[in-house]
Structures are given as C-alpha cells and as structure tokens.
C-alpha cells in the first residue's frame, strides 16, 4: 500500500490544506472501488499499479480537484503565491503602522492630517511594492519555466516511479517559522528604510519625557538603504523557497545556503563601516544614566564585533541547512 500512500500524498500536497482531508478520503474510496473491479486472482501490487496508472498523473488530478482554475501565476504555485502575498501585506501593514505610530508619539510637531496622509501614502506604496516583488518573483519563475521544486518539471509521460516519497516529519519545514521570519524581515526593512532613527535607546529624562538616542548615524545609514533592501529581498526569497518546497532537500539546502552567503556579504559590508554608528551614543548614554564606568569602551568593543557575530550566526545556519539537505535528500 506504500504506492497508494505516496500517490495520495502527491495529489493532496498540491491542494489547499482545507481541502486535503476530504480529498484524501475520497481518493482512498475511489482507489478501493477501482481495485474491486479487477480479478482477485491477480497480485494485489499489480492491481494497485494498474489503478494508479489509470488515475493518471497526480499533478493533473490535483489540478482537477481545485475549486477554480487560476492561471495568473499557475495552478501549481498559486496557493504558495497567495500565502506569501498575504504574509508580506500583513507585515507591510504592521511595519508601517508601528513606525508611523512611534514616529508620531515622539514627534515634536503633532500634525494629525499630515501624519495620516503620510501613513496612507506609505501604506499604499508599501503594499504596491510588496505586490510587485512577490508577483514578479512567482511570475518570472512561471514564465521562464524555473524549476522551483524537484517534482514540478513538465513531463511528457508519467509513471509510478515518479511518485514522491512521503517525507519524514523532521524533514518538513515549519510554515509558521517562515511566516514569522518574513514578517520580521519586512518590519525591520521598513524601519531601516524609512525610520532608522527609531532604532534608538529611549531613556526617561526626569521631566516626564524621554531622551531618544539613535544607535546609528542617520546620514551614514541612509547611504546603505539599497544594500539593506537587497538584504531584505534575499531574506524573503529564502523563506519563499522554504514555503514552496515544504521539506528539506539537497537542492533547497544549496539554494538557501547561497542566498544566506549573499545576505551575509551585504550585512558585513554595512557593519564593517564604523561610521554607521552614532558617535555620540555611548557619551549620551553615560550622561543620561550617570554611569560610573567606562561604557564607551564596552560599546566600542560591541560595535567592532557585531560583524563577527553575524558571520558566526550565518555559519551555524549554513552548517545546519546543509546537514538537513544531505540527511533528507
């Protein structure tokens, strides 16, 4: 019955989760009914093979089970596309909302209409850019026939040997982790892009207000906005690939590692410039907190080692990803 399980998995994995349970039951019933039509004298394995071949390519069968035909991106990727689009839209909305609210709270000029107009404009622009990037990635993959999954290439004929193996539970990639990663990447990218001054230390000034001490030199970090955007795109693309594959494979581990290395190179290029840090940060912290130790030396050591910490973190991630790819290939 292993072939039956693999066939049902090959069909249902391409369908929305809310449909999978019912269609799995229906497929089992259909297969059992079709098997009863054959003579009992025939070997059971041979009967199963005949039935599954009669049902045909699971890719086509899954397409027939879809509630509606959708060809903007392509039926095999449409659900993943919609999922990523919803995630990015939600993250853009959340990120712009947070940055606008915080910016309004600490702004010396409380112009409600101006803030509202800026919020609506920023939200529209962010959603439009998110739509363009996500749609562009999926549409380009569809248009140029990019092979995003091991078993999604066009086939001239189909046979039982092409049925995918049911993956181990540990090989399955958690969708929630990818979703959370995309959301946080989007939020941080928005903040870095449009409101990097909000990344700061907020210290009560004793007068009912807050002293805001930016971590970065705003004028310097502004010059790295393109690199920050590129890092964000690489990060989101990595998580999109995880959502598309759904399980660890050797190909996915290679792609993820390559994107991580590219992202690391951009991150190191930004952090290796000592001028990106606010040169008054340590002194202002010591002033407002009345520190009696040399915080400036500690801060200098921390900022000089940040790039090294990123290298270590990315290296550990790369080793883990390659290990999973080899183990579950």
Secondary structure, 3 states (H helix, E strand, C coil): CHHHHHHHHHHHCCCCHHHHHHHHHHHHHHHHHHHHCCCCCCCHHHHHHHHHHHHCCHHHHHHHHCCCCCCCCCCCCHHHHHHHHHHHHHHHHHHHHHHHHHHHHCCCCCCHHHHHHHHHHHHHHHHHHHHHHHHHHHHHHHHCCCCCCCCCCCCCCCCHHHCCCCCCHHHECCHHHHHHHHHHHHHHHHHHHHCHHHCEEEEECCCCCEEEEECECHHHHHCCHHHHHHHHHHHHHHHHHHHHHCECCHHHHHHHHHHHHHHHHHHHHHHCCHHHECCCHHHHHHHHHCCCCCHHHHHHHHHHHHHHHHHHHHHHHHHHHHHHHHHCC
